[in-house]
Amino acid sequence: MNPLYLAVGVVVLVAAIVDIIWTTLWVDGGSGPLSGRLTTAVWWGLRALSRDHNRALSLAGPFILSLTLAMWISLIWVGWTFVFASHPHALVSTRTGAVADWSGRFYYVAYTMFTDGNGDYTPLGDVWELASAFTTATGMAFVTLGVSYVLTVLGAVSDKRSFASSVTGLGHRSEALVRTAWTGDDFQGLELTLETLASELSLLAEQHKSYPILHYYHSEQDDRASAVAVPIFDESLMLFRHAVPDEHSLDPATIENGRSSAASYLETLDTAFIDPAPAVPRPPDLERLREDDIPTVSDEEFAAALEDQTERRQQLLAIVEADAWEWPPVDE
């Protein structure tokens, strides 16, 4: 018995199982210790190599997701290989009777994990027969769990792109969204749209908390990027709250509901290792609203209101910059 090999195998297996369960089943836990660091390292590495090229970054999400699944499978594979290597006579060849070498142990663990064995090697003794059964159980169970995780993440990616398209369809800047909703007298009809978007954003926030890898699914076009859409949505609500006089603005409950959804989304930044940006983004331009005769407060009053929003706007800027975009995204 080689206790070092056994210890290495057990540690690797425990690390893999904890990371898989943490990432896939613990909805409030975010990414596991291993997958979270892998995700962040790969993302920033791709950004550095591609120099923030949108086409290259659009491949980051699928690549990271595939790499995470491969890491889990590899860790389980390597862990069980070390466990079987801890005893020289744990496995023997059914054809020659010779004990398995390292390649034989790798081979045995692989087909035991995925096919429940093919007879080339056999375990000796009750302990190793039981270990083989656990190898099959962990392999099939956690590979299945990993695949289910992949499918769930892909569904959430569709949701975030749908939300982004809905927001940017109203305008690529917060001022543009407000102008789009102005009828000449009021913003009639917008409240229902904002309530729907707030509901979608709440769902998106919960999905990002459960699956932080969603932050690294980069869209090739900015009109499908939630990292661009969330700041547009939140800044639009801020304009309705602080820039448009109450008698001309929306129902305060609608505004606060939407901003609450955005705040919930901002809480996901910690799980994605995104810190607030040191800079403060440029404030919305009220002159753009006045061009359409939308009533506004004075520039001084609006600037004073913005001072209380500094930290929140830094967080919004961090979302945009972490996804390799600029804010405001376009000049309109």
BALOBA-1460 file (C-alpha; in Angstrom, 3 decimals):
// residues 332
<rec num="1" residu="m" x="0.000" y="0.000" z="0.000"/>
<rec num="2" residu="n" x="1.292" y="3.433" z="-0.976"/>
<rec num="3" residu="p" x="-0.384" y="5.914" z="1.422"/>
<rec num="4" residu="l" x="0.878" y="8.931" z="-0.578"/>
<rec num="5" residu="y" x="-0.899" y="7.825" z="-3.754"/>
<rec num="6" residu="l" x="-4.036" y="7.081" z="-1.753"/>
<rec num="7" residu="a" x="-3.943" y="10.515" z="-0.108"/>
<rec num="8" residu="v" x="-3.418" y="12.256" z="-3.447"/>
<rec num="9" residu="g" x="-6.290" y="10.340" z="-5.014"/>
<rec num="10" residu="v" x="-8.695" y="11.068" z="-2.160"/>
<rec num="11" residu="v" x="-7.781" y="14.775" z="-2.098"/>
<rec num="12" residu="v" x="-8.265" y="15.124" z="-5.859"/>
<rec num="13" residu="l" x="-11.608" y="13.296" z="-5.732"/>
<rec num="14" residu="v" x="-12.878" y="15.371" z="-2.817"/>
<rec num="15" residu="a" x="-11.782" y="18.591" z="-4.535"/>
<rec num="16" residu="a" x="-13.562" y="17.585" z="-7.736"/>
<rec num="17" residu="i" x="-16.770" y="16.475" z="-6.015"/>
<rec num="18" residu="v" x="-16.938" y="19.572" z="-3.817"/>
<rec num="19" residu="d" x="-16.374" y="21.834" z="-6.823"/>
<rec num="20" residu="i" x="-19.027" y="20.078" z="-8.909"/>
<rec num="21" residu="i" x="-21.657" y="20.132" z="-6.171"/>
<rec num="22" residu="w" x="-20.770" y="23.716" z="-5.196"/>
<rec num="23" residu="t" x="-21.121" y="24.921" z="-8.770"/>
<rec num="24" residu="t" x="-24.139" y="22.952" z="-9.949"/>
<rec num="25" residu="l" x="-26.331" y="22.400" z="-6.887"/>
<rec num="26" residu="w" x="-25.595" y="25.232" z="-4.440"/>
<rec num="27" residu="v" x="-27.642" y="28.032" z="-5.969"/>
<rec num="28" residu="d" x="-26.291" y="30.693" z="-3.599"/>
<rec num="29" residu="g" x="-22.698" y="29.532" z="-3.753"/>
<rec num="30" residu="g" x="-21.719" y="30.745" z="-7.205"/>
<rec num="31" residu="s" x="-18.821" y="28.954" z="-8.872"/>
<rec num="32" residu="g" x="-16.789" y="26.408" z="-6.967"/>
<rec num="33" residu="p" x="-13.265" y="27.200" z="-5.760"/>
<rec num="34" residu="l" x="-11.622" y="25.491" z="-8.728"/>
<rec num="35" residu="s" x="-14.041" y="26.323" z="-11.542"/>
<rec num="36" residu="g" x="-14.370" y="29.942" z="-10.414"/>
<rec num="37" residu="r" x="-10.639" y="30.553" z="-10.601"/>
<rec num="38" residu="l" x="-10.362" y="28.657" z="-13.866"/>
<rec num="39" residu="t" x="-13.153" y="30.759" z="-15.374"/>
<rec num="40" residu="t" x="-11.600" y="34.061" z="-14.332"/>
<rec num="41" residu="a" x="-8.099" y="33.090" z="-15.441"/>
<rec num="42" residu="v" x="-9.243" y="31.897" z="-18.868"/>
<rec num="43" residu="w" x="-11.402" y="34.988" z="-19.433"/>
<rec num="44" residu="w" x="-8.666" y="37.491" z="-18.658"/>
<rec num="45" residu="g" x="-6.174" y="35.398" z="-20.592"/>
<rec num="46" residu="l" x="-8.410" y="35.463" z="-23.668"/>
<rec num="47" residu="r" x="-8.913" y="39.198" z="-23.312"/>
<rec num="48" residu="a" x="-5.173" y="39.750" z="-23.222"/>
<rec num="49" residu="l" x="-4.484" y="37.447" z="-26.174"/>
<rec num="50" residu="s" x="-7.345" y="38.710" z="-28.351"/>
<rec num="51" residu="r" x="-6.958" y="42.355" z="-27.323"/>
<rec num="52" residu="d" x="-10.701" y="42.468" z="-26.666"/>
<rec num="53" residu="h" x="-11.650" y="41.373" z="-30.168"/>
<rec num="54" residu="n" x="-15.395" y="40.760" z="-30.032"/>
<rec num="55" residu="r" x="-15.398" y="37.721" z="-32.311"/>
<rec num="56" residu="a" x="-12.721" y="36.017" z="-30.238"/>
<rec num="57" residu="l" x="-14.400" y="36.886" z="-26.937"/>
<rec num="58" residu="s" x="-17.717" y="35.521" z="-28.192"/>
<rec num="59" residu="l" x="-16.051" y="32.087" z="-28.063"/>
<rec num="60" residu="a" x="-14.995" y="32.553" z="-24.431"/>
<rec num="61" residu="g" x="-18.240" y="31.317" z="-22.866"/>
<rec num="62" residu="p" x="-18.461" y="28.019" z="-24.788"/>
<rec num="63" residu="f" x="-14.717" y="27.446" z="-24.328"/>
<rec num="64" residu="i" x="-14.826" y="28.089" z="-20.573"/>
<rec num="65" residu="l" x="-17.911" y="25.910" z="-20.135"/>
<rec num="66" residu="s" x="-16.323" y="23.045" z="-22.079"/>
<rec num="67" residu="l" x="-13.057" y="23.456" z="-20.168"/>
<rec num="68" residu="t" x="-14.892" y="23.355" z="-16.841"/>
<rec num="69" residu="l" x="-16.658" y="20.130" z="-17.763"/>
<rec num="70" residu="a" x="-13.360" y="18.647" z="-18.981"/>
<rec num="71" residu="m" x="-11.664" y="19.672" z="-15.726"/>
<rec num="72" residu="w" x="-14.284" y="17.899" z="-13.622"/>
<rec num="73" residu="i" x="-14.034" y="14.705" z="-15.666"/>
<rec num="74" residu="s" x="-10.226" y="14.818" z="-15.605"/>
<rec num="75" residu="l" x="-10.059" y="15.329" z="-11.848"/>
<rec num="76" residu="i" x="-12.343" y="12.370" z="-11.178"/>
<rec num="77" residu="w" x="-10.349" y="10.283" z="-13.655"/>
<rec num="78" residu="v" x="-6.982" y="11.211" z="-12.146"/>
<rec num="79" residu="g" x="-8.236" y="10.865" z="-8.575"/>
<rec num="80" residu="w" x="-9.462" y="7.305" z="-9.045"/>
<rec num="81" residu="t" x="-6.290" y="6.401" z="-10.955"/>
<rec num="82" residu="f" x="-4.202" y="7.400" z="-7.941"/>
<rec num="83" residu="v" x="-6.515" y="5.478" z="-5.625"/>
<rec num="84" residu="f" x="-6.042" y="2.282" z="-7.656"/>
<rec num="85" residu="a" x="-2.307" y="2.981" z="-7.886"/>
<rec num="86" residu="s" x="-2.043" y="2.986" z="-4.099"/>
<rec num="87" residu="h" x="-1.973" y="-0.826" z="-4.042"/>
<rec num="88" residu="p" x="0.278" y="-2.727" z="-6.470"/>
<rec num="89" residu="h" x="-2.208" y="-5.608" z="-6.857"/>
<rec num="90" residu="a" x="-5.438" y="-3.622" z="-6.996"/>
<rec num="91" residu="l" x="-5.875" y="-4.411" z="-10.701"/>
<rec num="92" residu="v" x="-4.626" y="-7.307" z="-12.808"/>
<rec num="93" residu="s" x="-4.938" y="-8.117" z="-16.490"/>
<rec num="94" residu="t" x="-7.505" y="-10.793" z="-17.300"/>
<rec num="95" residu="r" x="-5.397" y="-11.924" z="-20.259"/>
<rec num="96" residu="t" x="-1.906" y="-12.162" z="-18.757"/>
<rec num="97" residu="g" x="-2.476" y="-11.992" z="-15.000"/>
<rec num="98" residu="a" x="0.081" y="-9.174" z="-14.763"/>
<rec num="99" residu="v" x="-0.593" y="-6.273" z="-12.422"/>
<rec num="100" residu="a" x="-1.730" y="-3.086" z="-14.108"/>
<rec num="101" residu="d" x="0.809" y="-0.352" z="-14.779"/>
<rec num="102" residu="w" x="-0.058" y="3.373" z="-14.900"/>
<rec num="103" residu="s" x="-1.471" y="3.206" z="-18.428"/>
<rec num="104" residu="g" x="-3.549" y="0.191" z="-17.447"/>
<rec num="105" residu="r" x="-4.936" y="1.983" z="-14.404"/>
<rec num="106" residu="f" x="-5.795" y="5.036" z="-16.522"/>
<rec num="107" residu="y" x="-7.502" y="2.769" z="-19.025"/>
<rec num="108" residu="y" x="-9.415" y="0.827" z="-16.371"/>
<rec num="109" residu="v" x="-10.692" y="3.969" z="-14.622"/>
<rec num="110" residu="a" x="-11.787" y="5.499" z="-17.940"/>
<rec num="111" residu="y" x="-13.894" y="2.581" z="-19.104"/>
<rec num="112" residu="t" x="-15.208" y="1.947" z="-15.588"/>
<rec num="113" residu="m" x="-16.359" y="5.577" z="-15.332"/>
<rec num="114" residu="f" x="-18.193" y="5.529" z="-18.644"/>
<rec num="115" residu="t" x="-19.084" y="1.938" z="-19.585"/>
<rec num="116" residu="d" x="-18.891" y="-0.155" z="-16.389"/>
<rec num="117" residu="g" x="-15.913" y="-2.149" z="-17.673"/>
<rec num="118" residu="n" x="-15.012" y="-4.375" z="-20.593"/>
<rec num="119" residu="g" x="-13.073" y="-7.162" z="-18.890"/>
<rec num="120" residu="d" x="-9.478" y="-6.276" z="-19.850"/>
<rec num="121" residu="y" x="-8.625" y="-5.643" z="-16.194"/>
<rec num="122" residu="t" x="-10.264" y="-6.850" z="-13.024"/>
<rec num="123" residu="p" x="-10.029" y="-5.697" z="-9.414"/>
<rec num="124" residu="l" x="-8.637" y="-8.088" z="-6.812"/>
<rec num="125" residu="g" x="-10.462" y="-8.295" z="-3.512"/>
<rec num="126" residu="d" x="-13.656" y="-6.883" z="-2.086"/>
<rec num="127" residu="v" x="-12.174" y="-3.457" z="-1.381"/>
<rec num="128" residu="w" x="-11.175" y="-2.838" z="-4.992"/>
<rec num="129" residu="e" x="-14.406" y="-4.269" z="-6.346"/>
<rec num="130" residu="l" x="-16.246" y="-1.764" z="-4.154"/>
<rec num="131" residu="a" x="-13.890" y="1.004" z="-5.313"/>
<rec num="132" residu="s" x="-14.709" y="0.069" z="-8.909"/>
<rec num="133" residu="a" x="-18.411" y="0.384" z="-8.174"/>
<rec num="134" residu="f" x="-17.855" y="3.838" z="-6.690"/>
<rec num="135" residu="t" x="-15.781" y="4.766" z="-9.739"/>
<rec num="136" residu="t" x="-18.724" y="3.965" z="-11.980"/>
<rec num="137" residu="a" x="-21.133" y="5.790" z="-9.667"/>
<rec num="138" residu="t" x="-19.089" y="8.982" z="-9.452"/>
<rec num="139" residu="g" x="-18.294" y="8.961" z="-13.147"/>
<rec num="140" residu="m" x="-21.838" y="8.518" z="-14.390"/>
<rec num="141" residu="a" x="-23.458" y="10.679" z="-11.711"/>
<rec num="142" residu="f" x="-21.168" y="13.666" z="-11.964"/>
<rec num="143" residu="v" x="-20.777" y="13.558" z="-15.727"/>
<rec num="144" residu="t" x="-24.569" y="13.569" z="-15.992"/>
<rec num="145" residu="l" x="-24.745" y="16.407" z="-13.477"/>
<rec num="146" residu="g" x="-22.142" y="18.331" z="-15.467"/>
<rec num="147" residu="v" x="-24.057" y="17.902" z="-18.716"/>
<rec num="148" residu="s" x="-27.276" y="19.071" z="-17.023"/>
<rec num="149" residu="y" x="-25.371" y="22.124" z="-15.792"/>
<rec num="150" residu="v" x="-24.230" y="22.887" z="-19.334"/>
<rec num="151" residu="l" x="-27.801" y="22.729" z="-20.653"/>
<rec num="152" residu="t" x="-29.055" y="24.997" z="-17.859"/>
<rec num="153" residu="v" x="-26.344" y="27.563" z="-18.552"/>
<rec num="154" residu="l" x="-27.131" y="27.589" z="-22.272"/>
<rec num="155" residu="g" x="-30.795" y="28.263" z="-21.488"/>
<rec num="156" residu="a" x="-29.795" y="31.180" z="-19.266"/>
<rec num="157" residu="v" x="-27.578" y="32.570" z="-22.035"/>
<rec num="158" residu="s" x="-30.642" y="32.746" z="-24.285"/>
<rec num="159" residu="d" x="-32.544" y="34.590" z="-21.541"/>
<rec num="160" residu="k" x="-29.822" y="37.210" z="-21.081"/>
<rec num="161" residu="r" x="-29.594" y="37.872" z="-24.804"/>
<rec num="162" residu="s" x="-33.363" y="38.184" z="-25.044"/>
<rec num="163" residu="f" x="-33.367" y="40.747" z="-22.215"/>
<rec num="164" residu="a" x="-30.545" y="42.700" z="-23.861"/>
<rec num="165" residu="s" x="-32.336" y="42.803" z="-27.201"/>
<rec num="166" residu="s" x="-35.522" y="44.064" z="-25.535"/>
<rec num="167" residu="v" x="-33.675" y="46.922" z="-23.818"/>
<rec num="168" residu="t" x="-31.458" y="48.000" z="-26.694"/>
<rec num="169" residu="g" x="-34.456" y="47.820" z="-29.001"/>
<rec num="170" residu="l" x="-35.774" y="50.820" z="-27.088"/>
<rec num="171" residu="g" x="-32.481" y="52.697" z="-27.322"/>
<rec num="172" residu="h" x="-28.717" y="52.270" z="-27.106"/>
<rec num="173" residu="r" x="-28.422" y="55.002" z="-24.484"/>
<rec num="174" residu="s" x="-30.503" y="55.828" z="-21.450"/>
<rec num="175" residu="e" x="-31.479" y="59.182" z="-22.993"/>
<rec num="176" residu="a" x="-32.551" y="57.434" z="-26.194"/>
<rec num="177" residu="l" x="-34.805" y="55.046" z="-24.282"/>
<rec num="178" residu="v" x="-36.518" y="57.933" z="-22.496"/>
<rec num="179" residu="r" x="-36.948" y="59.812" z="-25.758"/>
<rec num="180" residu="t" x="-38.411" y="56.748" z="-27.466"/>
<rec num="181" residu="a" x="-41.136" y="56.481" z="-24.818"/>
<rec num="182" residu="w" x="-42.108" y="60.171" z="-24.910"/>
<rec num="183" residu="t" x="-45.452" y="60.714" z="-26.652"/>
<rec num="184" residu="g" x="-45.275" y="64.486" z="-26.590"/>
<rec num="185" residu="d" x="-47.322" y="64.712" z="-23.419"/>
<rec num="186" residu="d" x="-46.287" y="61.756" z="-21.238"/>
<rec num="187" residu="f" x="-44.748" y="58.291" z="-21.227"/>
<rec num="188" residu="q" x="-47.992" y="56.368" z="-21.568"/>
<rec num="189" residu="g" x="-47.534" y="52.668" z="-22.303"/>
<rec num="190" residu="l" x="-43.975" y="52.417" z="-21.019"/>
<rec num="191" residu="e" x="-44.779" y="51.232" z="-17.500"/>
<rec num="192" residu="l" x="-45.923" y="47.769" z="-18.598"/>
<rec num="193" residu="t" x="-42.762" y="47.349" z="-20.685"/>
<rec num="194" residu="l" x="-40.554" y="48.366" z="-17.770"/>
<rec num="195" residu="e" x="-42.349" y="46.000" z="-15.415"/>
<rec num="196" residu="t" x="-41.754" y="43.139" z="-17.854"/>
<rec num="197" residu="l" x="-38.093" y="44.058" z="-18.200"/>
<rec num="198" residu="a" x="-37.730" y="44.310" z="-14.433"/>
<rec num="199" residu="s" x="-39.161" y="40.811" z="-14.055"/>
<rec num="200" residu="e" x="-36.762" y="39.463" z="-16.700"/>
<rec num="201" residu="l" x="-33.831" y="41.198" z="-15.012"/>
<rec num="202" residu="s" x="-34.743" y="39.706" z="-11.636"/>
<rec num="203" residu="l" x="-34.662" y="36.252" z="-13.200"/>
<rec num="204" residu="l" x="-31.373" y="37.096" z="-14.906"/>
<rec num="205" residu="a" x="-29.884" y="38.229" z="-11.591"/>
<rec num="206" residu="e" x="-30.815" y="34.934" z="-9.928"/>
<rec num="207" residu="q" x="-29.333" y="33.006" z="-12.838"/>
<rec num="208" residu="h" x="-26.070" y="34.970" z="-12.584"/>
<rec num="209" residu="k" x="-25.909" y="34.302" z="-8.851"/>
<rec num="210" residu="s" x="-26.348" y="30.590" z="-9.446"/>
<rec num="211" residu="y" x="-24.126" y="30.451" z="-12.535"/>
<rec num="212" residu="p" x="-21.471" y="33.207" z="-12.519"/>
<rec num="213" residu="i" x="-20.070" y="31.771" z="-15.748"/>
<rec num="214" residu="l" x="-22.870" y="33.707" z="-17.474"/>
<rec num="215" residu="h" x="-20.817" y="36.875" z="-16.982"/>
<rec num="216" residu="y" x="-18.281" y="35.434" z="-19.426"/>
<rec num="217" residu="y" x="-20.705" y="34.735" z="-22.247"/>
<rec num="218" residu="h" x="-19.770" y="37.655" z="-24.464"/>
<rec num="219" residu="s" x="-22.052" y="38.689" z="-27.324"/>
<rec num="220" residu="e" x="-20.438" y="39.697" z="-30.578"/>
<rec num="221" residu="q" x="-22.927" y="42.579" z="-30.990"/>
<rec num="222" residu="d" x="-23.511" y="45.099" z="-28.236"/>
<rec num="223" residu="d" x="-27.280" y="45.075" z="-28.804"/>
<rec num="224" residu="r" x="-27.368" y="41.499" z="-27.454"/>
<rec num="225" residu="a" x="-25.029" y="42.099" z="-24.520"/>
<rec num="226" residu="s" x="-26.695" y="42.210" z="-21.107"/>
<rec num="227" residu="a" x="-23.594" y="43.973" z="-19.752"/>
<rec num="228" residu="v" x="-24.595" y="46.905" z="-21.962"/>
<rec num="229" residu="a" x="-28.350" y="46.577" z="-21.494"/>
<rec num="230" residu="v" x="-28.386" y="46.601" z="-17.674"/>
<rec num="231" residu="p" x="-26.678" y="50.028" z="-17.396"/>
<rec num="232" residu="i" x="-28.988" y="51.429" z="-20.086"/>
<rec num="233" residu="f" x="-32.019" y="50.111" z="-18.208"/>
<rec num="234" residu="d" x="-30.867" y="51.350" z="-14.803"/>
<rec num="235" residu="e" x="-29.752" y="54.761" z="-16.059"/>
<rec num="236" residu="s" x="-33.092" y="55.219" z="-17.819"/>
<rec num="237" residu="l" x="-34.893" y="54.595" z="-14.555"/>
<rec num="238" residu="m" x="-32.528" y="57.020" z="-12.856"/>
<rec num="239" residu="l" x="-33.506" y="59.672" z="-15.407"/>
<rec num="240" residu="f" x="-37.177" y="59.071" z="-14.679"/>
<rec num="241" residu="r" x="-36.430" y="59.246" z="-10.948"/>
<rec num="242" residu="h" x="-34.134" y="62.281" z="-10.827"/>
<rec num="243" residu="a" x="-34.205" y="64.113" z="-14.162"/>
<rec num="244" residu="v" x="-37.895" y="64.213" z="-15.100"/>
<rec num="245" residu="p" x="-40.221" y="66.141" z="-12.730"/>
<rec num="246" residu="d" x="-42.590" y="63.922" z="-10.771"/>
<rec num="247" residu="e" x="-45.714" y="65.259" z="-12.453"/>
<rec num="248" residu="h" x="-44.389" y="64.120" z="-15.857"/>
<rec num="249" residu="s" x="-42.556" y="60.967" z="-14.808"/>
<rec num="250" residu="l" x="-43.619" y="57.355" z="-14.301"/>
<rec num="251" residu="d" x="-45.247" y="55.714" z="-11.308"/>
<rec num="252" residu="p" x="-42.570" y="55.715" z="-8.546"/>
<rec num="253" residu="a" x="-43.395" y="52.076" z="-7.742"/>
<rec num="254" residu="t" x="-42.525" y="51.050" z="-11.307"/>
<rec num="255" residu="i" x="-39.226" y="52.931" z="-11.114"/>
<rec num="256" residu="e" x="-38.245" y="51.463" z="-7.765"/>
<rec num="257" residu="n" x="-39.203" y="47.946" z="-8.835"/>
<rec num="258" residu="g" x="-36.943" y="48.215" z="-11.866"/>
<rec num="259" residu="r" x="-34.060" y="49.691" z="-9.897"/>
<rec num="260" residu="s" x="-34.433" y="46.953" z="-7.296"/>
<rec num="261" residu="s" x="-34.023" y="44.352" z="-10.038"/>
<rec num="262" residu="a" x="-30.915" y="46.152" z="-11.268"/>
<rec num="263" residu="a" x="-29.517" y="46.281" z="-7.719"/>
<rec num="264" residu="s" x="-30.054" y="42.523" z="-7.428"/>
<rec num="265" residu="y" x="-28.088" y="42.062" z="-10.630"/>
<rec num="266" residu="l" x="-25.260" y="44.226" z="-9.280"/>
<rec num="267" residu="e" x="-24.985" y="41.893" z="-6.293"/>
<rec num="268" residu="t" x="-23.764" y="39.180" z="-8.678"/>
<rec num="269" residu="l" x="-20.512" y="41.056" z="-9.316"/>
<rec num="270" residu="d" x="-18.871" y="39.610" z="-6.193"/>
<rec num="271" residu="t" x="-19.362" y="36.049" z="-7.430"/>
<rec num="272" residu="a" x="-17.715" y="36.979" z="-10.727"/>
<rec num="273" residu="f" x="-14.738" y="38.706" z="-9.064"/>
<rec num="274" residu="i" x="-15.651" y="42.068" z="-10.645"/>
<rec num="275" residu="d" x="-14.786" y="45.116" z="-8.533"/>
<rec num="276" residu="p" x="-16.412" y="48.556" z="-8.944"/>
<rec num="277" residu="a" x="-14.648" y="50.689" z="-11.535"/>
<rec num="278" residu="p" x="-12.408" y="53.440" z="-10.088"/>
<rec num="279" residu="a" x="-13.771" y="55.961" z="-12.584"/>
<rec num="280" residu="v" x="-17.277" y="57.397" z="-12.746"/>
<rec num="281" residu="p" x="-19.020" y="57.188" z="-16.134"/>
<rec num="282" residu="r" x="-20.147" y="60.302" z="-17.936"/>
<rec num="283" residu="p" x="-23.587" y="61.455" z="-16.767"/>
<rec num="284" residu="p" x="-26.564" y="61.312" z="-19.106"/>
<rec num="285" residu="d" x="-26.983" y="64.426" z="-21.231"/>
<rec num="286" residu="l" x="-30.235" y="66.192" z="-20.363"/>
<rec num="287" residu="e" x="-29.973" y="68.292" z="-23.510"/>
<rec num="288" residu="r" x="-30.852" y="65.160" z="-25.480"/>
<rec num="289" residu="l" x="-34.170" y="65.039" z="-23.619"/>
<rec num="290" residu="r" x="-34.823" y="68.730" z="-24.020"/>
<rec num="291" residu="e" x="-34.457" y="68.388" z="-27.783"/>
<rec num="292" residu="d" x="-37.748" y="66.464" z="-27.717"/>
<rec num="293" residu="d" x="-39.329" y="68.963" z="-25.308"/>
<rec num="294" residu="i" x="-39.229" y="66.462" z="-22.445"/>
<rec num="295" residu="p" x="-39.537" y="68.371" z="-19.133"/>
<rec num="296" residu="t" x="-36.397" y="68.083" z="-16.988"/>
<rec num="297" residu="v" x="-35.012" y="69.452" z="-13.750"/>
<rec num="298" residu="s" x="-32.097" y="71.861" z="-13.847"/>
<rec num="299" residu="d" x="-28.587" y="70.601" z="-14.574"/>
<rec num="300" residu="e" x="-27.516" y="71.583" z="-11.058"/>
<rec num="301" residu="e" x="-30.340" y="69.634" z="-9.416"/>
<rec num="302" residu="f" x="-29.605" y="66.587" z="-11.545"/>
<rec num="303" residu="a" x="-25.870" y="66.784" z="-10.794"/>
<rec num="304" residu="a" x="-26.623" y="66.884" z="-7.064"/>
<rec num="305" residu="a" x="-28.817" y="63.783" z="-7.379"/>
<rec num="306" residu="l" x="-26.071" y="61.961" z="-9.282"/>
<rec num="307" residu="e" x="-23.627" y="62.402" z="-6.411"/>
<rec num="308" residu="d" x="-25.623" y="59.889" z="-4.366"/>
<rec num="309" residu="q" x="-25.451" y="57.416" z="-7.261"/>
<rec num="310" residu="t" x="-21.655" y="57.382" z="-7.640"/>
<rec num="311" residu="e" x="-20.967" y="53.912" z="-6.251"/>
<rec num="312" residu="r" x="-23.866" y="52.346" z="-8.118"/>
<rec num="313" residu="r" x="-22.745" y="53.929" z="-11.394"/>
<rec num="314" residu="q" x="-19.194" y="52.704" z="-10.802"/>
<rec num="315" residu="q" x="-20.580" y="49.186" z="-10.458"/>
<rec num="316" residu="l" x="-22.510" y="49.594" z="-13.692"/>
<rec num="317" residu="l" x="-19.362" y="50.791" z="-15.430"/>
<rec num="318" residu="a" x="-17.493" y="47.766" z="-14.063"/>
<rec num="319" residu="i" x="-20.037" y="45.446" z="-15.704"/>
<rec num="320" residu="v" x="-19.522" y="47.119" z="-19.061"/>
<rec num="321" residu="e" x="-15.731" y="47.189" z="-18.877"/>
<rec num="322" residu="a" x="-15.492" y="43.597" z="-17.601"/>
<rec num="323" residu="d" x="-17.349" y="42.512" z="-20.751"/>
<rec num="324" residu="a" x="-14.973" y="44.561" z="-22.962"/>
<rec num="325" residu="w" x="-17.509" y="47.239" z="-23.952"/>
<rec num="326" residu="e" x="-17.644" y="50.996" z="-23.521"/>
<rec num="327" residu="w" x="-20.253" y="53.112" z="-21.813"/>
<rec num="328" residu="p" x="-22.149" y="54.838" z="-23.332"/>
<rec num="329" residu="p" x="-21.844" y="52.187" z="-26.036"/>
<rec num="330" residu="v" x="-22.604" y="54.410" z="-29.021"/>
<rec num="331" residu="d" x="-23.106" y="58.068" z="-29.756"/>
<rec num="332" residu="e" x="-26.588" y="58.779" z="-30.941"/>
